[in-house]
């Protein structure tokens, strides 16, 4: 595990996170994320052999609800907040994907 | 009854129900108070005056009154309100108008409460000071050069400054309790699953809880009885029975055992906080509670654990902001991938990006086991510490925040230092436990300090009983800022 994040690490993470960072942001995050990781590294010292992970704290099984159809959001309302809706077709528009 | 500020929800509900005052008068008084004070405090992002007055007129016309009849309410802006802009204090959602209400909003409406407006917070509830809002910080009514805490800072300010009687907040790592503590009011984080999360803009889904900020434990009990209960729209909501929380406030804490993890207070805690905390325990001891030393061996790892778990979940939850279905889209001609990347860079603020980056990293190939899985295992150990403690005590007492409110801007350059202020609050979220913060003193500069109690799962009743008993023997809860 790296002691220090590099600029290349930050660029790789930004690509995975779909964030186009500025040069200034990359420099800042190299430093700040390295600091946070250096602190949080302390959990590596804990012996967790055989300890099951906790992904949620629910004590009981989530209850099933009746499978009854109810009205869902009308198309026009679902489109109302879209940056580039196509109300005529009832779809969201995105930039061209295939040239 | 006059419509002066700093009324409790109980007083207002009783006066409106018996027609001593109209809901419209209460609502107008709340709006007037906001006009008079919010220019210097910035609690609200959006005041829905006409909508609130309409609602108040309907309540006055009703024959039967609900348990929160006419009570003015401030809603954190990460809770969806149909037809009312809900921004999560982010540029990404600056113009977002939800097409549906969160379940808590539906429940509060049915109880007769009047929503006055939407309050400022850290962007997507990520922060402990409300400085991460895309729309500027809120200010602490006790000292406007200081932060109100966060992330539910706006709701805390609204209640502390007498603008509304109840504020609704969300708590992922302390975001209800810490601002309540720093603003001198009561903040309750319920058990995970006690209150439906439907309509709460997700930050870290296994930790997020909605809860009330109020002037008194009684008001918190009143609010929780309305908010709690199962919801078919949230599969993690619990069908555990909802007791009459207010009815259980007997003032009797005789025989209750309070555990104090004394070693956690040895370092990094402001002396004024430590003094007020131990003085508060003496009050409860005098009322008949027993104070016991306990250890929570893994509590000191809670912040590290939290920042791995919470950021991992956040990086996944915030993937939905892609400039397609709602929210901001970067202007200009782009291909799809570049549109995503520019939209997210321009729409999110620095702290949100930092957390998305950290979360993406800990979930990425090669690091998952070392960081995320490891953190989930330590989360189990944190839970077990509490389970062990609750074998011998009924509640765990700690300060809420290690320091009183700090100055605006003081910690912006060093995110790690800001993360460390959550030291006493995050473990309740990791373990899914209920916790309450109640005012327990003022520093020599008149900055509020809070006492925190953490309880067994679904045992909010005991926490509220202790908080209410403490209020009966003290008058910290009656202190008001001079604004």
Boltz contact constraints between the chains, C-beta under 6 A:
constraints:
  - contact:
      token1: [A, 1]
      token2: [B, 370]
      max_distance: 6.0
  - contact:
      token1: [A, 13]
      token2: [B, 357]
      max_distance: 6.0
  - contact:
      token1: [A, 13]
      token2: [B, 360]
      max_distance: 6.0
  - contact:
      token1: [A, 13]
      token2: [B, 361]
      max_distance: 6.0
  - contact:
      token1: [A, 16]
      token2: [B, 360]
      max_distance: 6.0
  - contact:
      token1: [A, 17]
      token2: [B, 356]
      max_distance: 6.0
  - contact:
      token1: [A, 17]
      token2: [B, 360]
      max_distance: 6.0
  - contact:
      token1: [A, 18]
      token2: [B, 340]
      max_distance: 6.0
  - contact:
      token1: [A, 18]
      token2: [B, 341]
      max_distance: 6.0
  - contact:
      token1: [A, 18]
      token2: [B, 344]
      max_distance: 6.0
  - contact:
      token1: [A, 19]
      token2: [B, 344]
      max_distance: 6.0
  - contact:
      token1: [A, 19]
      token2: [B, 345]
      max_distance: 6.0
  - contact:
      token1: [A, 19]
      token2: [B, 353]
      max_distance: 6.0
  - contact:
      token1: [A, 20]
      token2: [B, 341]
      max_distance: 6.0
  - contact:
      token1: [A, 20]
      token2: [B, 342]
      max_distance: 6.0
  - contact:
      token1: [A, 20]
      token2: [B, 345]
      max_distance: 6.0
  - contact:
      token1: [A, 29]
      token2: [B, 357]
      max_distance: 6.0
  - contact:
      token1: [A, 32]
      token2: [B, 415]
      max_distance: 6.0
  - contact:
      token1: [A, 33]
      token2: [B, 358]
      max_distance: 6.0
  - contact:
      token1: [A, 35]
      token2: [B, 416]
      max_distance: 6.0
  - contact:
      token1: [A, 36]
      token2: [B, 416]
      max_distance: 6.0
  - contact:
      token1: [A, 39]
      token2: [B, 416]
      max_distance: 6.0
  - contact:
      token1: [A, 40]
      token2: [B, 304]
      max_distance: 6.0
  - contact:
      token1: [A, 40]
      token2: [B, 307]
      max_distance: 6.0
  - contact:
      token1: [A, 42]
      token2: [B, 304]
      max_distance: 6.0
  - contact:
      token1: [A, 43]
      token2: [B, 301]
      max_distance: 6.0
  - contact:
      token1: [A, 43]
      token2: [B, 304]
      max_distance: 6.0
  - contact:
      token1: [A, 43]
      token2: [B, 374]
      max_distance: 6.0
  - contact:
      token1: [A, 43]
      token2: [B, 378]
      max_distance: 6.0
  - contact:
      token1: [A, 46]
      token2: [B, 378]
      max_distance: 6.0
  - contact:
      token1: [A, 48]
      token2: [B, 377]
      max_distance: 6.0
  - contact:
      token1: [A, 51]
      token2: [B, 377]
      max_distance: 6.0
  - contact:
      token1: [A, 51]
      token2: [B, 380]
      max_distance: 6.0
  - contact:
      token1: [A, 52]
      token2: [B, 380]
      max_distance: 6.0
  - contact:
      token1: [A, 53]
      token2: [B, 373]
      max_distance: 6.0
  - contact:
      token1: [A, 53]
      token2: [B, 376]
      max_distance: 6.0
  - contact:
      token1: [A, 53]
      token2: [B, 377]
      max_distance: 6.0
  - contact:
      token1: [A, 54]
      token2: [B, 376]
      max_distance: 6.0
  - contact:
      token1: [A, 54]
      token2: [B, 379]
      max_distance: 6.0
  - contact:
      token1: [A, 54]
      token2: [B, 380]
      max_distance: 6.0
  - contact:
      token1: [A, 55]
      token2: [B, 376]
      max_distance: 6.0
  - contact:
      token1: [A, 56]
      token2: [B, 206]
      max_distance: 6.0
  - contact:
      token1: [A, 57]
      token2: [B, 192]
      max_distance: 6.0
  - contact:
      token1: [A, 57]
      token2: [B, 432]
      max_distance: 6.0
  - contact:
      token1: [A, 62]
      token2: [B, 235]
      max_distance: 6.0
  - contact:
      token1: [A, 65]
      token2: [B, 232]
      max_distance: 6.0
  - contact:
      token1: [A, 73]
      token2: [B, 99]
      max_distance: 6.0
  - contact:
      token1: [A, 77]
      token2: [B, 99]
      max_distance: 6.0
  - contact:
      token1: [A, 81]
      token2: [B, 96]
      max_distance: 6.0
  - contact:
      token1: [A, 81]
      token2: [B, 326]
      max_distance: 6.0
  - contact:
      token1: [A, 82]
      token2: [B, 325]
      max_distance: 6.0
  - contact:
      token1: [A, 83]
      token2: [B, 323]
      max_distance: 6.0
  - contact:
      token1: [A, 83]
      token2: [B, 329]
      max_distance: 6.0
  - contact:
      token1: [A, 92]
      token2: [B, 324]
      max_distance: 6.0
  - contact:
      token1: [A, 92]
      token2: [B, 325]
      max_distance: 6.0
  - contact:
      token1: [A, 94]
      token2: [B, 324]
      max_distance: 6.0
  - contact:
      token1: [A, 94]
      token2: [B, 336]
      max_distance: 6.0
  - contact:
      token1: [A, 95]
      token2: [B, 334]
      max_distance: 6.0
  - contact:
      token1: [A, 95]
      token2: [B, 335]
      max_distance: 6.0
  - contact:
      token1: [A, 95]
      token2: [B, 336]
      max_distance: 6.0
  - contact:
      token1: [A, 95]
      token2: [B, 339]
      max_distance: 6.0
  - contact:
      token1: [A, 97]
      token2: [B, 336]
      max_distance: 6.0
